[in-house]
Amino acid sequence: MGTIRKHSKYKNPGILFELLVRQITADMIANQDSKAVGIIKKFFTGTELLKEYNLYTAILKASKLNTIRAESLVNIVVEESKKLDNDVLDQEKYKLIREIKKHYDVENFFKAKIDNYKLSAAIYTLFESARSKALTDPKQLVDSKSIILEHITDSVIKEERVEKKAATEFLKEDQEIRILAYKLVVEKYNETYKDLSTDQKDILKEYINNISDTAQLRTYLNKKLVEVKSKLNTLLPAIEDKVLTIKLKEIISLAKPILERQSVRDEHVVSLMQYYELEKEIKLRK
């Protein structure tokens, strides 16, 4: 009987990244400078941690596959995880947690409910087992593989079949399966953010997805700014309060695009979201 491997949220890149993304959202809603943006840029750009995260997302974001392809995908991803530099990876995770502790209350940071927690833990178990010389409890490996295959194939994999395969190498195919590094798209928000409009949610998603692509993000934000200014101008004639109309015109005139020489900052995104919040409030007055 091998050792039972205990899952660690502190060492799981899939969970760490999702929590950081959620923190960015929370900070922006609170109109605060988000340190999580810098943390993601630092630890998920050109690092071993990014490489491991990409392997996680290859499974987390995998499309529905047939059983053979699903097993092949898992096999390839696990084999790729063995190529990571464990010493460097451990150091990066240690420094990442230290950075999070510097800016956030760790207990609150990690207490959020994680989507696909069970799946992320299963991936962690397979990766850790593949990279370790110590034996892992076979039942734990079987359970972890079952969870992953059920996710990828979207069907229940019979335990007997999994047990038979667990003792041997996963099936190999001649046809190469290319593993894509998927960009994270925030698909769900905490109950806290349920009142955000579609436009506001889209802005947050775009901001998170293009943290490191300033040019594309600037273009998107400027486009949304033109859009919301047009919407606000359209609403002006319907406002009966003259004082409010004057103030609204002043606010619209202050909405300036982000210049090409400027870096995209949190306040740009927050301001844009506030313009959409203003649009929402004016519509409620009608």
Secondary structure, 3 states (H helix, E strand, C coil): CCECCCCCHHHCHHHHHHHHHHHHHHHHHCCCCCHHHHHHHHHCCCCHHHHHHHHHHHHHCCCCCCHHHHHHHHHHHHHHHCCCCHHHHHHHHHHHHHHHHHHCCHHHHHCCCCCCHHHHHHHHHHHHHHHCCCCECHHHHHHHHHHHHHHHHCCCCCHHHHHHHHCCCCCCCCCCCCCCCCCCCCCCCCHHHCCCCHHHHHHHHHHHHCCCCHHHHHHHHHHHHHHHHHHHHHHHHHCCCHHHHHHHHHHHHHCCCCCCCCCCCHHHHHHHHHHHHHHHHHHHHC
